[in-house]
Each structure stands twice: as structure tokens, then as C-alpha cells.
Amino acid sequence: MLHYDAILFDVDGTLIDSAPGILHTLEEVFQKMGVDVTGVNLRRYLGPPLRKSFGEHFTDPALIEKATDLYRDSYAVKGSHECAAYPGAAEMLQRLKDAGFVLCTATSKPTQVVTPILEEKGLAGYFDFIGGASEDKSVDTKTAVMRMVLDRPELQGARVLMVGDRKDDMQGAADCGVPAVAVMYG
């Protein structure tokens, strides 16, 4: 069996069930932007970067940015609190820390958004580094987030495993040459 030194975790759908807050916020933003999403499966937007998701509905970059800003403003106030850590997540992270693994996140959520969520849910303290997307477009894909996290000093020379629940997680891992496992509950 392969041995790893470090584990990168996606957050949404892997460590926390954030779907309720994300879906409520998406509905709110689409309503404010005049987009009828009746019959649209909003769950497909769980995982991908916001700009990519909003780009399916708006071609004007200014509208994509407006929708992204509306989402982030609302999510910070309401949606980010409509989530829960999956049962056993804290215990699993503690066992991994006790076993000596370096633990990091690699999430499409901006770091300044995900950090308070992980703190609120009691998970932040398990991580050596909380890696997330940037607010701008500079680090806006799972691959870009993973590359940024993998550049951390504590991961140099480490054998790293990615754990996630979505296609973007698996694609990011493949793009970075990192083995990955998928959880099936997210």
C-alpha cells in the first residue's frame, strides 16, 4: 500500500455539508439578476468556481462579476452558516493529525470565506494550512488552488493525496500529478 505524508482536503461536500447555504444563495442571486432557474438543477453548481457557474447564464463579464459579488455578500451573511460538519469529520482529522499527517485544504472557496466556516465548525485547528481560491481570478480553479497549496514549504518532497467529492477535485489532482480519492457522500 502506498504511504502518504500529507493529505489535501476539499471542504464543501467532503468535510462539510454546505449544499443548503450554497443552493439558497444561488437561488437568491439568480432571482436578483432576473434569471429564472425553474427546472434548473442548481446542484451542478456545487463545486465549480462561481465565475464558471455564472458564466453559463451571463456572457457579459461585468454581469458575471456582479453575480459573484452578490453571491459572496449574501453567502457571508447567511449561507455560510447554513452548513454542518459531516459526522465523524473532526474525529477523522484528529486521527490523521495524531498519525503525523500534514493536513491542508484545497477548496474553491476563497480562503477568507472558508477559514471562518472551518473555525465555526471546529475544524480549522486540524489544518497546517487552509488553502483556498483568491477573491480575484488569479487563483480561481481547483488546479490553481492545488498548485498554490502544493508550493507550500511543508509539502516540498511530501507524498500527497487529494480527497474530494467532485469532478473538479479529481481533475485538479490529475492536473497536478497527485493521486486522489473520492468520497461518495458529498
C-alpha positions in Angstrom: 0.0 0.0 0.0 1.2 3.5 -0.8 2.2 5.7 2.0 1.4 9.4 2.1 2.9 12.2 4.2 0.2 14.8 3.5 -3.5 15.0 2.7 -5.3 17.8 0.9 -9.0 18.0 1.6 -11.7 19.7 -0.4 -14.1 21.3 2.0 -17.6 21.5 0.5 -19.1 18.1 0.2 -16.1 16.4 1.7 -15.8 17.8 5.2 -18.9 19.9 5.5 -22.4 19.7 4.0 -22.6 23.2 2.6 -25.2 22.5 0.0 -28.2 24.2 1.8 -26.4 27.5 2.1 -24.9 27.4 -1.4 -28.2 26.5 -3.0 -30.2 29.1 -1.1 -27.6 31.8 -2.0 -27.7 30.8 -5.7 -31.4 31.0 -5.8 -31.3 34.4 -4.2 -28.7 35.7 -6.7 -30.4 34.3 -9.8 -33.7 35.9 -8.6 -32.0 39.3 -8.1 -30.3 39.0 -11.5 -33.6 38.2 -13.2 -32.7 34.6 -14.2 -35.5 32.1 -14.0 -33.9 28.9 -12.7 -37.1 26.9 -12.6 -36.2 23.4 -13.7 -32.5 24.1 -13.4 -30.6 21.6 -11.3 -28.6 24.1 -9.1 -26.7 21.2 -7.5 -24.5 21.1 -10.6 -23.0 24.3 -9.3 -21.8 22.7 -6.1 -18.0 22.6 -6.5 -17.1 24.6 -9.6 -15.8 28.2 -9.2 -18.6 30.8 -9.1 -17.5 32.6 -12.2 -17.7 29.4 -14.2 -21.2 28.7 -12.9 -22.5 32.2 -13.5 -20.8 32.2 -16.9 -23.4 29.6 -18.0 -26.1 32.3 -17.6 -24.2 35.5 -18.4 -21.9 36.3 -21.3 -21.0 39.8 -20.1 -18.0 39.7 -17.8 -19.5 42.6 -15.8 -22.6 40.6 -15.1 -20.6 37.6 -14.0 -18.7 39.8 -11.6 -21.9 41.3 -10.3 -23.4 37.9 -9.7 -20.2 36.8 -8.0 -20.2 39.8 -5.7 -23.9 39.4 -4.9 -23.3 35.8 -4.0 -20.3 36.4 -1.8 -22.1 39.2 0.1 -25.1 37.1 0.8 -23.2 34.0 1.5 -21.0 35.7 4.1 -24.1 36.9 6.0 -26.4 33.8 5.7 -25.3 30.9 3.5 -22.0 30.3 5.2 -23.9 29.5 8.4 -26.3 27.0 6.7 -23.8 24.1 6.8 -22.7 21.4 9.1 -19.6 19.3 9.5 -20.2 15.7 8.4 -20.5 13.3 11.3 -17.1 12.0 12.2 -15.1 14.6 10.3 -13.4 16.1 13.4 -12.6 12.6 14.7 -11.1 11.6 11.4 -9.0 14.7 11.2 -7.7 14.2 14.7 -6.7 10.6 14.0 -4.8 11.8 10.9 -3.1 14.5 12.9 -2.2 12.0 15.6 -0.7 9.8 12.9 1.6 12.6 11.8 0.0 13.6 8.5 0.3 17.2 7.2 -3.3 18.3 6.6 -4.2 21.1 4.2 -7.4 22.3 2.5 -7.6 22.8 -1.3 -11.0 24.4 -1.8 -12.6 26.6 -4.5 -14.0 28.8 -1.7 -11.8 31.9 -1.1 -9.5 31.4 1.9 -11.1 34.3 3.7 -14.6 32.7 3.3 -13.6 29.1 4.2 -11.5 29.9 7.3 -14.3 31.3 9.4 -16.6 28.4 8.3 -14.0 25.9 9.4 -13.5 27.8 12.7 -17.2 27.9 13.3 -17.5 24.1 12.7 -14.5 23.3 14.9 -12.3 22.0 12.1 -9.8 24.8 11.4 -7.3 23.8 14.1 -6.6 20.4 12.4 -5.0 22.0 9.4 -1.4 23.0 8.9 -2.6 25.3 6.0 -6.0 26.4 4.8 -5.7 26.8 1.1 -8.5 28.3 -1.0 -9.2 30.4 -4.0 -8.5 34.1 -4.2 -11.2 36.6 -4.4 -10.0 37.7 -7.8 -9.3 35.5 -10.8 -5.7 34.8 -10.0 -6.4 31.5 -8.2 -9.9 30.6 -9.4 -9.8 26.9 -10.3 -9.2 23.7 -8.3 -6.0 23.1 -10.2 -4.7 26.6 -9.4 -5.6 26.2 -5.7 -3.9 22.8 -5.6 -0.8 24.2 -7.2 -0.7 27.1 -4.7 -1.1 24.7 -1.8 1.5 22.2 -3.2 4.0 25.1 -3.3 3.9 25.3 0.5 7.3 24.6 2.2 5.7 21.8 4.4 4.7 19.9 1.3 8.0 20.0 -0.5 9.1 16.4 -1.1 5.9 15.1 0.6 3.9 12.3 -0.9 0.4 13.9 -1.2 -3.1 12.6 -1.5 -6.1 14.7 -2.5 -9.5 13.8 -1.1 -12.6 15.4 -2.7 -16.1 14.7 -3.9 -16.4 16.4 -7.3 -15.1 16.1 -10.8 -13.1 19.4 -10.3 -11.3 17.8 -7.3 -10.3 14.7 -9.4 -9.3 16.9 -12.4 -7.2 19.2 -10.2 -5.4 16.3 -8.7 -4.8 14.8 -12.2 -3.5 18.2 -13.5 -1.1 18.4 -10.5 0.1 14.7 -10.7 -1.4 13.9 -7.3 -3.3 10.7 -6.6 -6.9 11.3 -5.4 -9.7 9.5 -3.8 -13.4 10.5 -4.0 -15.9 10.4 -1.2 -19.3 9.3 -2.3 -21.5 11.2 0.1 -20.8 14.8 -0.9 
